[in-house]
Amino acid sequence: MSASARLAELGITLPDVPAPVAAYVPSVRVGDVVYTSGQLPFVAGQLAGAGKVGAELDTETAAGLARIAALNAVAAAASVAGGVDAIEQVVKLVVFVASDPSFTAQPAVANGASLLVGEIFGEAGRHARSAVGVAVLPLDSPVEVELIVRVRG
């Protein structure tokens, strides 16, 4: 089943690519690889949540925000790949989690992003991953997601 068919089956529409908040582009294609810039959990131009995970936000809420940020990363990759169906394989996912110093469940937060790409791309969505705790992210976002994908042709 194609990625676009899976999205339709899941009732998910790829969002417009969020506008950069500084001097960069959302994604860059180099040959058959696309690298996305870090994507925040924007919905219709608004940050869907703010604060530190383990303080203002719980793990489940943060995982949902990581899912949103991952969907934005897929949209950014698709925008230079020739569409979502041109994405052949998710290679690597990096999830940054703005965490309270005592919070250690970054991998559980990152699962929100990982599970989404698996739902969209099936076996081709199996990826390497890093889940990194950080002190603060842009706009006080709890999560930021980067994606590296391989595309057809």
C-alpha positions in Angstrom: 0.0 0.0 0.0 1.3 3.5 -0.9 2.1 6.1 1.8 -0.7 8.3 0.4 -3.2 5.4 0.7 -2.0 4.7 4.3 -2.5 8.4 5.2 -6.0 8.3 3.7 -6.8 5.1 5.6 -5.6 6.7 8.8 -7.6 9.8 8.1 -4.5 12.0 8.1 -3.9 14.9 5.7 -0.3 16.1 5.3 -0.2 19.6 6.6 1.3 22.6 4.7 5.0 22.8 5.5 5.4 25.1 8.5 7.2 28.3 7.7 10.8 28.5 9.1 11.1 30.5 12.3 14.7 31.7 11.3 17.1 31.7 8.4 16.9 28.1 7.0 14.8 26.0 4.7 12.4 23.2 5.9 14.2 20.5 3.9 17.0 19.9 1.4 17.4 17.1 -1.1 20.9 15.9 -2.0 20.7 13.1 -4.6 18.3 10.5 -3.3 18.4 11.7 0.3 16.2 14.4 1.9 17.2 16.0 5.2 14.6 18.0 7.1 15.3 20.8 9.4 14.0 20.4 12.9 10.2 20.5 12.9 8.1 21.7 15.8 4.6 20.6 16.6 2.8 23.4 14.7 -0.9 22.9 13.8 -2.3 25.6 11.5 0.6 27.9 12.3 0.3 27.6 16.1 2.5 25.7 18.5 0.3 22.8 19.8 2.0 22.8 23.2 4.8 24.4 25.2 6.9 23.7 28.3 9.3 21.1 29.7 8.4 17.4 29.6 8.4 16.0 33.1 7.4 19.4 34.6 4.6 21.1 32.6 3.8 18.2 30.3 3.6 14.5 30.8 5.1 11.8 28.6 1.9 10.9 26.8 1.1 14.5 25.9 4.7 15.0 24.7 4.5 11.8 22.6 1.4 13.3 20.9 3.3 16.5 20.2 6.2 14.4 18.8 3.7 12.8 16.4 2.6 16.2 15.2 6.2 17.3 14.7 6.9 14.1 12.8 4.0 14.7 10.5 5.4 18.1 9.8 8.7 16.6 9.0 7.1 14.1 6.6 5.4 17.0 4.9 8.7 18.9 4.7 10.4 15.8 3.2 7.6 15.2 0.7 7.7 18.8 -0.4 11.2 18.3 -2.0 10.9 14.6 -2.7 8.1 14.9 -5.3 5.3 13.9 -2.9 4.9 11.4 0.0 4.8 8.4 -2.4 8.3 9.3 -3.6 9.7 8.6 -0.1 11.2 5.1 -0.4 12.6 4.6 3.1 12.8 6.5 6.4 16.5 6.3 7.3 16.8 8.2 10.6 14.6 10.1 13.0 16.0 12.4 15.6 13.8 13.6 18.4 14.8 16.4 20.8 12.9 16.6 24.0 12.9 19.7 26.2 13.1 18.0 29.5 13.0 18.7 33.2 16.4 17.7 34.6 15.0 14.6 36.3 13.1 13.4 33.3 14.6 10.3 31.6 11.8 8.9 29.4 12.9 10.6 26.1 12.6 7.3 24.2 8.9 7.1 25.2 8.3 10.6 23.9 10.2 9.8 20.7 7.9 6.8 20.2 5.1 9.2 19.2 7.2 10.1 16.1 8.5 6.6 15.4 5.0 5.0 15.5 3.6 7.6 13.1 6.3 7.0 10.4 5.7 3.3 10.8 2.0 3.8 10.3 2.6 5.8 7.2 5.4 3.9 5.6 5.0 0.4 6.9 8.2 -1.7 6.7 9.9 1.2 4.9 9.3 3.3 8.0 11.6 1.2 10.2 14.5 3.6 11.0 17.5 4.4 13.2 16.7 6.9 15.9 18.1 9.2 18.5 16.0 10.6 21.4 17.9 13.5 23.0 17.0 15.4 26.2 17.8 19.1 26.0 17.3 22.1 28.3 15.2 24.2 25.9 13.9 24.3 22.3 12.8 27.2 20.1 9.6 28.9 21.2 9.6 26.8 24.4 8.5 23.8 22.3 8.6 20.5 24.2 9.8 18.5 21.1 11.6 19.0 17.8 11.8 16.3 15.1 14.3 15.8 12.3 14.0 13.2 9.5 16.3 11.7 7.0 14.7 9.8 4.1 15.7 8.1 0.9 13.6 8.9 -2.1 13.0 7.3 -5.5 15.1 8.5 -8.5 
